[in-house]
């Protein structure tokens, strides 16, 4: 029952988001120094030892950003944000905060960016309406598919193998979750999950992919992705 209510909530919120003008920006920051950092932008705060920090729905205009580690503040600055754009920064104690790029994340009413600085893959059918898959790989096919992914030593290798192998196949959300459990880090899991969406026989259950993710911020990325579909 909770899962059904969750899906209904996402669908309603998606309609609201599409109906309202976009007044928010996104701020992504990659920290090159080792250690646990806390980054705060206005009223949003993330603490992590991972290098990448993602902030969604940051209000337009001047935003205050602070970066601390071990109770020591290393940055207190302001950034001016334009709605509808993703700002990607790099940060190190030596070089400070540097803007790497700015990317619009909407085009023709659709969310077009992946979980960092790339575009979401277009439909595998060259921009035609999403094909509805009826039958996923059977047990034997999926076992062979998994062996292909397992040959990748790093997450990037696994993603490349997945993208090549999935072109002539389809899978269920349960199968996708099994694939994601082969990955070491959430970044690779998200990249693969977003790519896999158009190959699912049961995309209405895509929210369950969050079960395969480690961090709350990564799980939030799934919700954001669904709201833009």
N, C-alpha and C positions, 0 to 999 in steps of 0.2 A: 504494500500500500504506500509506503514511504517513497519507493522508487517511482511509482506512478505519479504521486504528488510532485516529486522533483521534476519529472519531465513536463508536467503541466505548467509548473512555475516557470521553467526555462522558456517554454513556448510563449507564455503570456509576456514575460519580460522581453523576449525577442521582438514581439510586436510593438511594445512600448518604445524600445530602443530605436527601431526603424522609423517610428512615427515622429520621434523628436529630433530636432536638429542636433548634430554632433557638436558638443561644447567641451570635449575633453581631449587631452593629449596622452601619449604614452611616453614613459622615460625608462630606458634600459641602460644599465651601467655595468661595465665589465671591470673588475678590480684585478690588477696584475700582481699585487702583493699577496703574500701568504698570510693566513691567520683569519680569525673571525671578525667580521665587520658588521656594524649596524649603520644602515643608510636610512635616513628619514627625509621624506619629501612632504612638506606640510603635515597633514595628519596621518600619512601612511608611513609605516616603519617596517623594515625587514632586517633580521639578523641572521647571518649565515656565514659558514666557512667556505661556501662555494663561490666561484668567481663571478657569476652573473646574477644580477638583480633586476627584476622586472616590476615596473609600476604601471598599472593600468588606471584609466579614469582619473588622471591628474587634471585639476582645474586649469583652464587657460589663464594666461596672464603671468605675473611674477610668482614663482614658486620658490620657497626656501628649501635648500638642501643642506643636510649635515651628514658628515661621515665620521664615525668614531670607532675606536678599537681599544679594548682593554681600558675602558673608562677615560680614554684620551681622545679629544676632538682634533681631527686633522683637517676638516673642511667645514666652513660655514659660509655659504654663498647663495646667490639667487640666480634663477634662470628664467628667461621669458619664453613662454610656451604658446604656440599657435594650435588651436583645436584641429583635430583630424590628422595630426602628424605624430610619428614616432621619432623620438630623439634618442640616439644611441651615443653614449659617452664611454670613454675609457678613463680609468683613474689609477694613479699610483702616487705614493707619498712623495716621490721625487719630482714627478712631472705635473701633479695635480689633476684637475678635471679637464678633459679635452673632448670637444664635440667631434665625433667621428663622422656622423651622417644624420640627415633628416629624411624621413620617408613618409609619404602619405599612406595611410593604411586603409583608405576607402577608394573604390573606383566603381562607378555606376551602381552605387548602393551596396556593393559587396566588400567584405573584409578581404584584403588581398595579401597580407603578410604572414610569414610563418612565425616561429617562436623566437626569432632573432632579427636578422637583417635580409632575409630572402623572401621571395614571393611564394605564396602557396601555389602548388602545382595546379595547372588547369585540369579540367576534366580529361581523363584518358582518351576521350573520344573527340579530341580536337575542338573543344568548346561547344559541342552539341549537348542537349539536355542530358542530365545524369541518367545513365542506363540503370535500370533496376535489376539487380542480380537476384535470381531465384534460388540457385543452388550453390552452396559453398563447396570447397574441397572436401572429399571424403577422407576417412581416417588414413588410408594408405597414401593418398596424394599429399595430405597435410604432413605426414611423417617425413616424406621426401622433401617437402618444402622447408620444414624445420631444419633438416640436415644441411640444406643449402645455406641457411642463415647462420647456423652454428660454425660454419667454416670461417666466418669472419673473426679475426682476432680482436679488433677494436670495434667500437660502436659505429664509427664511420664505415667500416668494411661491412658490418651487418646491415646498415641502412642501404648501401649500394647493392648488396645482394638481394635485399628485400624488394627494392624498387624494380630490379630487373626481373625477379621471379614472379612478382604479383601481376605483371601485365596481362597474362593470359589466364588469370585465376580470380577467384573471389573467396572471401572468408567471412566467418562470423566474428562478432565481438569477443566471444570466448576464445576463439583461435588467436585473435589479435593480442589478447592479454597474455596468452602463452608465449607469443613471439616477443612481446615487450619484456618479459621476464628474463630473456636472454641478454638484455642490455645492462650495462654497468651504471649508466647515469641517466637522469631524467631528460637531459637535453636530447639525447639520441632517441629516447622513448617518445617524446613529444613530436619530434620531426617525423618519425615513422608513423605514429598514430594519425597525424594530420594527413600524411600522404595516403594512408590506407583508407581514409574515410570513404572515398568514392568507389572502393572495391568491396564494401561491406554489404552483406545480404540483409543485415538488421541494423541500419544506421541509427534507428530510434533508440538503440541501447548503447550508443557511443559513450554516454556519460559514465558508464561502468568502467571505462578505461582508467578512470582515476584510481581504481583499486591497485593498479600496477605501478603507480607513481609514489615516490618517497616523500616529496616536499609539498606543503600546502600551496605554495606559489605555483608549482607545476600543475596541481589539481585545479587551481583557479584558471589556468590557461585553457584547460578543457572547457570550462564553463564559458569563457570568453569566446572561444572558437565556435561553440554551439550557438551562442547568441547572434553571431554574425552570419550564420548559414541561412 
